[in-house]
């Protein structure tokens, strides 16, 4: 649960053994290489596109053969081409089946018929029209032979006989195109295409036995490309070459053991203030979901701190407060349990997201029980669940205090961690000032809400504000003081810090959305329940059906809105309000020079 300490590595080796050394370093998989040459490595077209497409196609097959390495002596290019041919043919058949379905749908009102030979009917043709029911009178002026063969709630289906296509003066309607095939012929053609699709699906299933060799070939191809790029990054000088990179401190023993096996020497150096090492976050799978959210939004700088655990727990809390219903949470929890095994692959991102979802829904169940909401219904008085209903969503003052209190604590954590990061600098005192100011202002507001005859200067919390002002004014910016000019510039920095008060006020108020969205969702759920009961009791026949439809669609809509709100606004509070105060500087990710799947440092 921290940012891994990085050590700068400089490695020098014999040019004759360059490829062996780079290959060994790639197998070791612990070094983030640094570009030493001035010209960037050339990037050509991606030769693995076909292989990627083939693997993706086989991976999505509904039925797969067991992983194996077929003993057939066939080239990989031939196999990839066969896979792609199957893919393209299958797509073509599916398109034709869909076109056939649309054609049968258009032709169905006219019935199942076949056109006679033209010479048998004096070269007369059949022309088809759809006549809206309201335009039936237009047919009275048609002189050509015609017949209505079918009618529905919208159209009359008209057949006109004529040797040439009638113009608008003959028939003031737009002609329908039925095609040359009858419904029976289209049905027979559909059966042929379905059989062809079954054959292609069977071939696809058979080809999935090549999934493992194709995946290994792709990994080898990508590894080879990374090796070529690494060759472009090292510096060559006559008989020696040099490379530079960053290595996690925990990987130094593995590096030391490996260097003893190759003709190379290395030097390690601690990063200086001018260096900018990559950021490598270390979190276990239990709380690793917070790291995935951090990596998606913005990595903290190397000299900052890892907010992943805080975001993991705070995001779970925020989602729970916005969902605000134990019934919804248990329903989503059941869906999560149904997919638990699928999301349990060790070392994958899925297991981290699974754990985060479990924390979110577990928190939502607890909070839903506390607010006493179960699909918008409240527990009956005197029940066990009623005794656990400790929070009232309709108690606006109490819920405001809770939401703002959560926001203040969230920002206090951010300032506390910044103070720890800057503990050897005067900037830590500015963070301390914000901690005192935010907590004092919140307690002062609580004192005001609880006191009828409130006097500002009589509250002990009032004196937190002057302390905040002095610390922020004198310590923001952390500028060294050597002259009167430095003092003046420090005051300018301090004034800028003090002006951040308006931003802090707005950020704290942003946490009101936790209460507002939770109340909106609970109110909407209760409203759907009332509508459903009213519909059931007011309709003699079909009342229960209306009740079921309103419950299903109403709560379904409310649940979707609650999930979207919980995710979007939960991320916003963590990655905007919290990040703005708690994270200093943006980092770039540590990417180990490693073979595919061969490094634990690329998570």
N, C-alpha and C positions, 0 to 999 in steps of 0.2 A: 504494500500500500504506500508506495513512494516512487520517486523518480530515481532510476538507477544511476549511480555515480559512474561517470565516464572517464577513461584514461586515454590520452592521445598516444597512438602507436605509430612508430616509424620503423619500417622493416626494410632491410637491405639484403639483396641476394645476388647470386651469380646469374648472369643473363642466360647462360647455357641451361640452367635449371629453372628458368622463369616459369614455363608452363607447368612443370611439376609442382612448383611452390604455390602458384596461383590455384591449381586444382586442389592441392591439399588445404589451402586456406578456405576455399569454397566448401570443401567437405567439413572443415572445422565449424564454419558458420557462426562466427562470433564477432566479426569486424564490420563496421560501417565504413566503407571506403570513401576517401576524400579525393576530389579531382585535383591532380597535380599539374596536368598539362593545361596550357592556355586555351587550346582549341577544344571545343566540346566534341565528344565522340559522335561519329556519323550514325544516323539512324536510317535504315533502309526499310523497304516494305516488309510487313509481317508475313513470313512464309508459313506460319502455323495457323492461319485463318481457317483453312479447310479442315485441319485436324481438330481445332476447337469446335467447329460447327458439327463435325461428326460425333465428337464426344458429348456435346450438348444434346444432340438428337437421340443418341443411345441412352443417355442418362435419364431422359424424360419418358422412356418407354414404360408403359404400364406393367409389363411383365418382362423380367430379365432372367437370363441364365445365371447360374452361379459364377462367381469370378474364377477365371481360369486363363491359362496360356495355351491356346490351341497348338497342336503339334503340326498343323498344316504348314507346308513350306510355301508361303505366299508373301509377296512384298507388302509392306505397310501402305504404300501408295495405292496399290490395287485394292486393298481392303477399304481404305478411306473413300476411294472413288465409288466402290460398290455401296457403301453406306450412304453417300450423298445421292447416288442414283435412286436408291430406295426412298430417300427423303423427298426428292423432287417428284418422283412418280406418285408417291402417296399424296403429296399436296395437290397434284394435278387431279387425281381420282376424287379426292374430297371436294375440290372445286366443281368437278363435273357432277357429282352427286347433289351438291347444293343447287347448281343450275337446273338439274333435272327436277328437283323438288319445287323450285320456283315455277318452272314451266308447267308441271302438273297442276300446281295451284291455280295458275292463270287459265289453264285449259279445262279444269274440272267443271265449271258452270255450263260449258257447251256440250258436255257429254263425251262418251267414247265413240268416236267415228273415224272413218278413213275416207280420204278423197277418192272418188271414182276417176277413171281415165278421162281426160278432157274430151277425147273424140267421142266418147259414149254419151256425152251431154252437150254436143254441139259446141265444144270449146268454151262452155260457160264456166265461170269460176265462182267460188264461194267467198263472200266478203263478210267480215264479222265486226259487229259494233256493240258497245255497251251503252244503253240508253238510260239515263237517269229517269226514275219514276215520274218526276215532275215534267219531263219533256216527251211523254208518250204521245202527245198531240202532234208532234212534228212528223210522225210516221204517216199521218193521213195524207200528206202532200207528196209522199214518195210513190213514183210511178213504177219503179222497178219491182220485180217479184221479191217479196220478203216474208220472213216468218220469225216470230218470237219463239225460241226453243226452251227458254228457261227464265224465271224471274226470282228475285230474292227481295230482301227488304230495302235494297238501294237501287238495283238496276233491272232492266229488261235486257236479255241477251238476244241480239238480233242477227239473223243470217240473211244476206241479200245476194241474189243471183244476178250476175252481169259478166259480160265478156271482158270488159276493161274496168279498172278501178273507178268507182263513182267519184265525181268531184263534189265540192261543197254545195253546189247548186242542186245536185241530185239527192244527196244525203248530208245535211248540215251537222254531222257528227264526226268525231275522231275515230278512225278505224283501230280495231284491236288486232294484234298480231299473235296468231295461235301456233305458228310453226307447221311443219309438214308431218310431224309424228303424232300418232294418236295416243290416247291415254294408255292403251294396252301396250303399245310399242315403247312408250316411256317407262312403264312399269317393268317391262322385260329388260330394257337397257339398264334400269336401276339395279335389278338383280345381278346383272353381269358385273356392274361396277362394285357392288357390295362384295361379290365373290373375289374380284380383283383386289379390293381393299383388305379382305381377310388374308389373301396370299401375301400381300406386302407386309401386313402386320406380323404374319408368321415369319417372314424373312427377316423383319426387323428384330423380332425376338431372338432368332438364331444368331443374328449379327452382334447381339449384346455380349456374346462370349468374347468378342474382341475389345470390350471396353477397357479391361485392365491393360493389355498391350498398348492400346492407343493412348491411355492416360500416362503410362510410363514413357512412351515416345514423346509425348508433349512435354513432360517434365524434363526429359533429356534435352530436348530442343531448346527449351527456355533456359536450362542450366548452361548450355553451350553459348547462348546469346549473352547471358550474364558474364560468362568467362571472357568473351570477346570484348564486351564493354569494359571489363576490368583491365584488360590489356591496354585499352585506350586511356585509362586513368593513371596508370603507373608512369614513372619517369625513368627513361633509359639513358644511361651514360656509359658508353663504351662497353666494358665487360661486366658492369653491375647495373642493377635496376633498384628503384626505391618506390615504396608505396607508403601511404599514410592513411590513417583512419582512426576511428574511435572504437574502443572496446569496453564493455561493462566491467567494472572492477571484479565482479563475481566470476568472470570468465578468464581471469588472468592465469589461474593454475592450468586450465586446459590449453591456453596459448603456450605456456612455458613447456609443457610436456610435448606439444607438437613441434615447436621450434628445434628441439633437440634431435629431431629425426630428419631435418632438412638442412641444406647448406645455406643458412641465412642467419643474420643477426638482427636484433631489434632493440629499440629504446622506448621506454615509457616515460611519459611526462604528465604531471597534473595540469588540468586546464587553468589558464590564467583569466583575468578579468576581460581580456580582449578576445578570448576564444568564445565560440558559440557552438557547444556540442549539441548533438541531437537529443531529443527527449525520448526516453524509454520508460513507460509506465509499467510497474510491477504490481499486479493484483491477482488474487486467486479467483477461481471460477465462482466462488460463493458470492462475491460482491463485484465480479468483473463486469457486470452489466453497466455499472457506472462508468467504467473505463471506455466501453464502446460508445457511450453517449459523448464523452469528452473527446474521443478521437474523431467522432463524426463532426463535431462542431469546431473545436479549436484546441489544439494541444497547448498546455502551458509551457512557458519557457523553461529551459534547463534549470535555471536558478530560482524558479518559482516553487510551487508545491503541487502535490497530486490531489485534485479535488474529487477523485472517483468515488471514494467511500461516502463522502458527504452527499454527492449527487445521487448515489444509489439510495440512501435512506430518505433524503429529503424528497426525491422524486416519488418514492413510494408513498410518503405521507401526503404530498400534494395531490396525487392521483386519488388517494382514498378520500380526501376532503372534497374533491370535485365530484367523484362518483356518488358518495354520500348515500349508499343504499346497500345493505347487506345481501338482499336478494339478488341484485344484479351481480355483486361480487361473487357470490356462490355459484351463480350460473356460469360466469366466465371461468371460475375456478374448475368447474366440472369439465369445461372444454379444454382447459390447460391439462388436467389430469388425463384426458383422453389422448392427448398428443405428447404426454410426458416422455414416453419411450422414444418417440421419434426425435425428440430434442435432447437426448441424453448421450450423444456421441462425445466421448472424452476429448478434451482439447479443442473443441469446435466453439464457434461463437454462439451456436444455438443453445448450448448448455448454460452460457452466461445469461443470455436473454431469457431462458426458461426460469432461472433463479430470480432474475429481476422481476419477471411477471408474477412469480409466486410471492415475492415480497410485496409487490403492489397490491395483489388481490387479497393477501392475508391482512395487510393493513386496512384495506377497504372493508373487509368483513368486520374487523374490530371497530372501525369508525362507524360503520353502518349500524352495528348493534348499539353503540353509544348514542347515536342520534335517533335510534328507534325507527328505522325505515326499512321495510321489507317489500320490495316492488311497490313502493308508494303507500303501503298500509302500515299503520302503527300497531304495536302489540296491545292486546286487551289489558285493561287495568287489573292489577293484582297478579299478573303472570310473572314468571321468572324473567322473561325478556323485558317486561316493563320495568322491573327493578334495575336492569342494566342500562336503561335509557337515561343517561346522565346529562345529555346535551339536548337542547331544544333549538332546532334550526329557526324557529319563529321568534326566538328571543334575540332580537337584533343587537342590543347593546352587548350581550355576552358573546355572541358570535363575532362581532366586530373586534372585541378585545382578543378573542382567540386567534383570529386571522392575522391581525396586526402584530400580536405577540409572536406568532410563528415567523412572520416576516422579519421582525427585529432580531430574533434569535438567529435566523438564517444569516443576516448581514453581520451580526456580531461574530459568528463563526468565521466569516470571510475576513473581517478585520483582525481577528485573533491570529489566524494563520499568516496574514501579511506581516503582523507584528513579529511573529516567530521567525519568518524568513529574513526580516530586516533587523533582527535582534542586536546586531553589532553596529547598527546605524542609527542616526537621530530620527530617521523615518519611523522607527518603531514607536517613538513617542507620539507621532502624528496619528498612527493607528490606535494607540492607547487613548488619545483624545477622542477619536471617533467612537471607540467602545464606551467611554464614559458619557459622551454626548448622546449617543443613541439610546443607551439604557436609561440615562437620566431623563431624557425627554419622554420616553415611553412611560416610565414610572410617574413622572409629573402629570402626564395626561390621565393615567389611572387615578391618581390622587384627585385631579380635577373632577373626573366622572363620579367619584365616590363622595365628594364633599359639596354640600350645598353652599356654604359661605367660603368660597375658595379665595385665598390670597396668595399670589404667585410667590412673593419673596419669603412667605412663612413656610413654604414647603422645603424640606431638606434637599429634595432633588433639584431644586432650582439652581443650586450652586454647582451642579455638574456642568451647566452651560458655560459659565466663565472659564472653568478648567478646560473644557473642550475648545473654546475660542483661543485660549493662550497656547495650548499645545499644537493645534492645527496651524495657527498663524506663525508660530516660531519654528516649527519642525517640518512642515511640508516641503518637499523638494530635496531635503537632505544636503543642501549646498554647504560646502566648507566656508567658514567665516574667517577671513584674513584681513578684511579692510571694511571701511564704511560702505563702499560700493557693494560688497558682498552682503552686508546687512540690508541694504536697500533692495537688492535683488531677492533676498530671502523673504522680505516682507511682501514683495510682489507674488512670489510663489505661495506665501501664506494666504494672501487675499484670494488667490485662485482656489486654494483648498477650502477656504471658508465658504466661497460661493457654491461649493459642491453641496451645501446644505439643502438647496432647493431640489437637487437631484436625489439626495438621500430621502427627502420628504416624499417625492413622487414615487421612488422605488418602494418605500414601505407601504404606501397606499396601494401599490400594484397588487399586494398580497390580499387585498380585499376581494379579489376575483375568486379566491378559494371559497369564501363564504357565499358570494353572489352566485357562482355557477352551481355550487352544491344545493343552494336553496332553489334555484331555477329548476334543476333536474328533479328534486323531490316534489316540488309543486306541480310540475308537469305530469309526473307519475301519478300523484293523487288525483289530478284532473282527469286523466284517462280512466282511472278506476271509477270515478263518479259518473263519467259519461257512459261507461260500459254498464253500470248498474241501472242508470236511468233508461238506457235503451232496452235492457232486458225486462224491466218492469213495465214499460210503456207500450211494448209491442206484444200482442197476444200470440201471434204466430211468427216463429223465427226469432224471438227475442234472445234466446240463448245463443243462436248463431251470430247475431249482432254483437252480443256481449263478448264472444270469443274473438271475433274479428277485431274489435276495438282494443281488447287486451293485447292480442298478439302484435298487431301493427303499431298500436300506440306505444307500447313498452319497447318494441323493437326499435322504433324511431328514436325514442328517448335514450335507449341504451347506446345506440350508435353515436348520437350527439354527445353523450356523457363521455364515451371513450375518446372521441376526437378532442373534446375540451380538456380531458384529463391529460392526454399526451401532449397536445400543443401548448397549453398554458403551463403544464408542469415543466416542460422543457424550457419555455420562455423564462420562467422565474429562476430556473437554475442557470441557464446559459446566457442570460442577459443581465437581469438585476444582480444575481449573485456573482457572476463572472466579472462584471464591471468593477466590483469592489475587491474581489478576492484574488484575481489572477493578474499578474504583472508580466507583460510580454507574451509573444506568441512563439511557440517552438515549432520545430520540424521533426518528423518521425524518424526514429532509428530504424534503418533498414539493413539487416545483416547481409553481407555477401555470402550466400549459402545456397546449397542445393535445395530443390523443392522438397518441402516437408522435412528438411534435415536440420532445422534450427529452432530452438525454443525462444530465440530473441526477436522473432518477427511477429509477435502477437500484438 
